[in-house]
């Protein structure tokens, strides 16, 4: 089989990213234009600002990536992009750019679900083994998915309210820490002790998650202490919070692994770059004879390389898309099968 080169675009939130991926494994060239410094001014991502910045940068990022690889769109076997889920305005910029390239250069077009991209990021530097349970942890998602093969997805657990990354960001705001909150809470937690009582997060026999309770608990803890004039040890609050959240992630993931009797775990999403959580999940896997797959940290956060890796699977299965496809802000993975 000849080598397959896919030009992939990712613009679901606040990163404008373009990548050329060979055979779903090799990152030939990738460019990421981050908007983080702009959104820091607002304490979080502003959708309208994000979409305007994507519009300003998309052509430049495409050109830079092609120049890095010394290739042209004519050299590609397909053009792919994220179409769902994400911020609608941001998605549309990448989607329309990819469809335009597909039309002008007469290349097959492949729509990719952002969550599939996160999972398949594990294929870039290694090869996933099936069946597996995939834990997706990000700013917008906390999901447990059973995969019988590379193109089959069954949701077995989801957050009932806040996603874990969203919870980290809100706790950071409560502690008066700058955006992006998650990495800052992680760093602060490593300096503290687990000295504050935290609620036992959704301690039941389901594979679902719920983080709104611990977010409210931290908010009340900090607010009430300040009202009483008591000093809050931010490092200890962060440490206690992170330990509680991590224990929940570990316990629910182990429950899913046992329920589906699989010995492979894939961890994906932006929060998978959290070193404390990575270590805890890896230790759990080692203790239970589970083979764990975690992407290189640069492939955990949003990037177009993972979209190209996922698109290769769809390419192999002739799952091409028509150019009338639209963006969707909430659509979940294809092949979804609810419990």
N, C-alpha and C positions, 0 to 999 in steps of 0.2 A: 504494500500500500504506500502510495506517495505521501510525502510530508504535507500536512495541512496547516496553513497559516490563516489565523483569524484575527481581524482587527476588531477589538472590543472597546466599548465605551461604557463608562459607569458615571452616572450623575444623579444618583437617587437622593442625595442630601446636600452636603456642603463640600464635597471633593469632586473636582472635574478631573477625571482620569481616563487615559487612553492607553491601550496595551496591544502589542502584537504577540500572540501566543502560538507556538509551534507544537502541534500534536497534543494539545491540551496539557502539556507538561513544562515546556521550556519558555521562559519569559525572555523573549527576544529584545523587547524594549518597552519600557513603561514610563509614563509621565503622570505625575499627580500635582494638580494645582490646588492647594489647600486654601480655604477661606477662613481659617480659624482666627486669624488676627482681626479680621473684620467683625466676626460674630462675637468675639470677646467683648467688644464695646457694648453689646446688648445683653450679655450674660447668657446667651444661647443662640441657636440658629433661628434667623428670621427668614421664613420661606420666600417672601418676595425679593429680599436682598439676595438670597442664595440663587434664585433662578436668573436674576439679572447678571450676576457674576458668571454663572455658567455660560450665559449667552455671549458675554464679552470674551470668555477664555477658550471656548470649545474649539474654534478653528485653530488657534495658536497651539493648543495642546495636541491636536491631531497632527499638525505639521511637525511639531517638535519630535513626536514619537516616530513618525515616518523617517525623519532625518536621522535620528539616532540609529535606526535599523538600516539606513541606506536602502529603503524599499519604498514602493508606491502602492496605492490602493489596488492598482492593476495586478500586483503580485499576490494579493490576498485570495483565499479560496472562499471566504465568507466575511460578512460584516455582522457583528453582534452588538447588542446593548441591553442594559437593564430597562425593563418596562414596568416592573412592579416588584415589591411595594416601595413606597418612598414619598417624598414631597412631589405633588403632582406637577407643579411648574418646573421643578428641577428635572424630573424624569422626562418631560416633554422636550427639553433642550437636547438631551442625549439621544432620545428616540428619533426625533425629526432629523438630526444630523446623520444618524446611522442609516435611516431609510433613504435619505438623499444620496449618500455615498453608494448604497446598494443599487439605487435606480440609475445613477449616472454611470457607474462602472459595471453595471450588469452583473452584480455579485449576489449570491444567495443571502437572504436576511434571516437572522436568528434572534428571536426575542428570548431573554433570559430572566428568570425570577431571581431577584437579589438574594434570597435565602438559599437557593440552590448554589449560587455563586459562593456564598460563605462556606457551605459544606464542602464543595469541591475544591476550595482553596487548599485543602489537605492533600490533593493529588499533585500539587505543583512540585514539591520536593520529596514526595513519597508516593505510595500507591495504596489507596484505601482497600480494605478487605471487607467483604460482605458475608452474611448480614451484619448490620451494625445498628447501634443507637447513636444518633447525632444530637448533641446538646448545642443549641444556638443561643448565645448570650450576647446581647447588644443593647444599644440605646432604645430600640423599639421592639425588641423581641426577647422572649425567654421561652424556648420551645424544646420539647423532646420529640424526636422523629425516628421512627423505625424504618430502616431501609433494607429491603430484601436484596436489592441490587442497585446499580448506579443510577437507575432511572425510575425508581419506585419510592414513594414517600407516603408514610402513614403517621399522622399526628397522634401521639400517645399522651402528650401533656403540654399545656400552655399556661402562661400567666393569666390569672383571672382579672388582673388590674394593671399595675405598673410593671414595666420591664425592669430587669435588674440594672441595666445601664442608666435608665431614667431615674431609678431610685438613688443610685450613686450621685448623679448630678444634683438631685434635690437635697440630699444630705449635705453635699458640698455647699450649696447655697445657704442652708440652715447654719452651717459653720462659718459663713462669710468667707468662703474660699472662691477663687476666680474660676471662670470657665476655661477649659473643659474640666468639669468637676471630678469625674471618675479617676483619672490618673493622680489628681491631687489628694483625693481621699486615700487612695492606695498608699501613696508615699507617707502621708501623715500617720496612717494606721501602723506602719512598720516601726514608728517611733513610740507607740503607746502600749498600754497593757489592757487586757480584757477585764476591766474593772466595773463596767456599767452593766446592769441587768437589761437584757433584750428579750423581746417576745420570741417564743418558739414558733417559727414561721410555718403556717399551714401543715401542722404535724398530723397528717392523715395518711390513708393507704392509697391515695391517688398520686398520679405523676404530675399534677398541676402545681403551680406556684402562685404566691400572692405576696407582693412586697409593699402594698400600700400601708399595711399595719405597722411595719417596722419604720417606715418613713414618718408616719404620724407619731410614733413613739419617740423617735429621736427629736422631732420638732417640739413635742410637749416637754421632753426632758430638758432641752436647752432653754426653752421659753420659761418654764417654771423655775429653773435654777437662777436665771437672770432676774426674774421677778423677786426672788428671795435674796438677791444680792450675793449669791454663791458663785464661786469661780467654777467654770467648766474647763476640764482638761480635754481640750479638743483631740489630742492624740489618743486618749483613752476612749473617747466616744467613737472615733473613727475605727479604732482597733476592735472594739466590742461590736460595732455595726458590721464590719467586714467579716469577722468570725461567724456571726449569726447567719449572714447571707451565704457565706461559703459552705457552712454546714448544711444549709438547706439545699444548695445546688448539688453537693456531694450525695446527700441522702436520697434525694429524688432521682438522681441519675442512676445510682446503684439499684434503686427500686425498679426502674425501667429495664435495666440490664437483666435483672433476675426475672422479671415478668416475661420478657421475650426470650430469655435463655440464650443470649448472645454474648460473645466474648470479645467484641470490638466496639470501641467508643471513639467517635469523632467529636471534637470540640471546636467550635467555630464562632465567629462574630467578634466585634470590637472588644468586648469584655474578656475574651479569651486571651488578650494581650496582658491581662492582669497577672503578674508573676505569682502572687499569693494564691489565687484561685487555680492557676495552672498546676502549681505544686500540689495543692490539696487533692485535686482530681487525679493527678498522676499517682500520688500515694495510694489513693483508694483503688485505682486500677491495679497497681502492683500487688496490693494486699489480697486482691480477689482474682488474680490470674486473667485480667482483662488487658487486651492490647489497646493502647491509647494512641490516637492520632491528633496532633495539634499543629496548626500551621506555624511557619515562621512568623514572628510578630508583625512584620511588615505586610503580611497577607491576611492579618486578622481584621484590621480596620478596612474601610471601603477602598477598593482598588479595582482597576479594570482587568488585571491579570486573572483574578478569580472568575470574572465574567467570561473571559476567553476560555478558561479551563472548563467551565460548565457548558459553554457553547459547543465545545468539541464533542461532548457526549451527545448533545442534540444533533450535531452534524452527522455523527456516525449512525444515528438512528433515523436520519432523513426527516427530522422534525424542524422543518423550515417554516417561516412565517410569511404571511402576505403583508403587503405594505399598508394595508388599511388597519393594522393593529393599533390600538390606542394605549396610552399609559393608564395605570391603575394604582391608586394610592394604598389600597388595602388588600389586594388579591393575594391569597396564600398560594403555596406551591401547587403546581399541577399534580394530578394523580392523587389529590388529597382524599383520604378516607378517614372519616371521623370515627372515633370509638362509639 
